[in-house]
């Protein structure tokens, strides 16, 4: 998959570790006396794209986030941004279901400041698998997680306390999220101690539940129109996602 250049709108991606001199190749032109010593740019192209640089700068690979999950997340984020569906384009959240439930597989990235805000445990649906999530569904009462791109909605207080509504953006893949009651909420079964004891954390009815001690901070940061991507190297999803196919066709 080719790297794409992020669309820079009013926000500027902060990559302090890149020196300006690394962005351009320069040479000295010596054609005639008048032009002798003139510096002329011959390649006006970044050595590394903003998206690739951010992945490296945050050491996301060392934290377990797969490069493929990150690349696909950037594709969908950019697509939703261009379509005007993101009311807050500062934040990109990724759930990497290629990782086991005992590993911190929720990544919340501030795209404006270039910072990783949260790296947390997150649950998958009880019928999606035990420690690894391998089976996904968009069907009500399936008690499985749904992959793909979501736009976060508003918060409310429900059965699980402070929770966050999620709007699925992919027809046939996760568009039933609202009907199914797929939300982000706190759960005491999402904790490292339980994971170590039984080999997997507790599972939900399909919701991406997060630890009790972090849920308010995470939900408050990603609410109201940010991009959330739930990833798995699932062949069925990757071939069915129109968001990803649109970008591949454009490339």
N, C-alpha and C positions, 0 to 999 in steps of 0.2 A: 504493500500500500504506500502510495506517495505521500510525503509530508505536504501539508497544505499551509499556506500562509494565512494566519488569522487576520480577520478584517479589523482594522484598528478604527474604531469610531471615536467618540469623545473620550474614551478611556485610553490610557497608555499603559502597555504592559511593561512593568518595571523589571529590568534585567540588569542590575548594577554590575554584575561581574563581566559584562561584555564591554570591552573598550571600543571606542569609536574607530580606532585605527584598525581593528580587526574586521570591520564591516566592508572595507573597500580595498581593492588592489590599485596601487598607483604606480606610475612610471614617469621617468623624465624624458621629455621630448627634446630632441636636439636638432630639429630641422631648421636650418638657417640661424643666423645670429639673433634675430628678434625673438625666436621661440626657444632659444637655448635656456635650459633649466626650468622650463615651465612644467608644473606638475599637472598631469591630466589623468582623470580616473578612467580605467579601462574595464572595470567590472563593478557595477553598482548592484551588488547582490549580497545579502547576508551570508556569512559563513555558516550560520546555523539559524533556523527559523525561530521565531519567538516561542512557538509551542514546544519545539524540541529542546530549546534552551531551558525553558521552565521545568520540564521533566528532569533534566540533568541537574539543574541548580537546586531543586528540592530533594534530590537523591531519592526519587520515588521508586526507582528500581530496587534500592536497598531495603525499602519498606515493604516490598512485595507487589506493588502495583505493576501489572504487566504493561509493557509498552503498547501492546495491541489494544488493551482496554483504554489506555490513555489516548491513543491516536483516534480510535473510534469515538471516544467521548468528545474530543475536539471537533470532529466532523459534525456530530449532531448539535453540539453547542453553537457552532457557527451557522448551521442551517436554521435552527430555531431563532437565532439572533437576526438573521437576514429576513426571516418571515415575520418579525415583529412580535414573537410570542413570549419573549423574555422581558419582564418588566424590571428585572434587576440582573444585569449581565456581569456584575462583579463576581458572582459566585458560581462555581462548577463543582458538583458533587458526583462522585463515582463510587459505585458498589461493585467490587470485583469478585464475582462468584467463582472465578477460577481458583480462588483461595479457600482454604477450609474455614469453617465457622469459628475455630479456635484462634484464628489469626485476625488481626485488625484489618478489615477489608473495606471500610468506609473511609473515603478520602474527600475532605472538603477543602477546596482550593480557592483562595482569593485571587482572581485573575487580574485585578487592578493593582494590587500591591505585590503580587508574586510570592505569596506566603501560603504555607499549608496550615490551615486553621485547626483542623481536627483529623485524627487518624484513630478510628474507633472500631470496636466490635459491632457487628450488625447481624441480625438473624435472617434466616430464610424460612419459607413455608415448610411445614412439617412433612408434606407429601412431595417436597422437592428433593429430599435426601436427608441423610443423617448428618455427617460432618461436612460432606460436599454437596452442594446444590447442583443437581444434574438433570432435573425434570421440571419443566416450566409450563404454565398454562395461563390463559386469559379467561377461563371459565369460572363462573360463580360456583361456590362450594367445592372447588378443587383443592383448596388449602395449599396451593402451590404459589411460588413467587412468579412474577411476570417480568420478563426482561425488557430492555429498551429505554427510550427516552421519556421523561416526565417533566412537567412544569409544576413546581410547587405552588400550592394554593394558600389558603388562609389557615390560621390555627383555631382550635376549639378545645373545649374540655369535655371529654367523653368517658367511656368506660375505663380507659387507661390514663385518664388525666389529660394533661397538656399534650395535644396531638396535632399533626400536620396533614392536611389533605393533599393528595397527589393526583394530578390529572395526566393520564396516559396519553401520549401523543402519537401512538402507532396503532393504526387500525388493524384489528385481528390479532394483535400481539399484547397490548396492555390497555386498550381503550375502555375496558370494563372496570378499570381500577376504582372509579367512584362508586359504581354499582356494587362492586365486591367489598367496598369499605377498606380498600388498601390505603393505609395511612402510615406515617411514621409516628411511633409512640415509644414510651419507656416500657421496659420489661425487666423484672428482677432476675429472670433466667438468662439474660445476656450479661454474663460475667465470667471473668477468667478462672475463678476458683471452680465453678461448675464445669467449665471446659476441661480443666486439668483432671478433675475427678472422674468424669465419665467419658472424656474423649471428644465431646462436642458440646456446644452451648445449646440452650433450649431453643425450640423452634416455634414459629408463629403460625397463624392461619393464612399466611401469605404476605404479611406486612414486614417492612424493614424496621424491626424494633431495635432500639439502641439502649445503652446502659442508663439506669436511673440517674446516676450522678452526672451524666452529660446531656441528657435529652433536652433540657430547657435551653442550654447554650447552643446546641446544634440546631434545634428547630427554630429558635429566634434568629439565627444567622441565615438560614437557608429559606425561610418562608417568603411568600408573596412574589412569585414569578421568577425563580431561579431554575437552572437546569440540573436535573438529576438523571444519571445514567446507570442502569443496572446491567452489568455485562457478564457474559459467559461465552466461552469459545464454542457456542452451540451452533452447529451448522445450519439447523433449521431457521434459527433466528437471523443469523448473518445473511442468509440467502433471501429471507423474506422482508427484511427491513427496507422500506422505501427510502427512509432518510439516508441510510448508508449507500443504497444503490444509486440515488440521485448524485451523490458526491463522486462515486466511482465512475459514473457515466460522464460527469462533468470533467473529471480528470482524464 
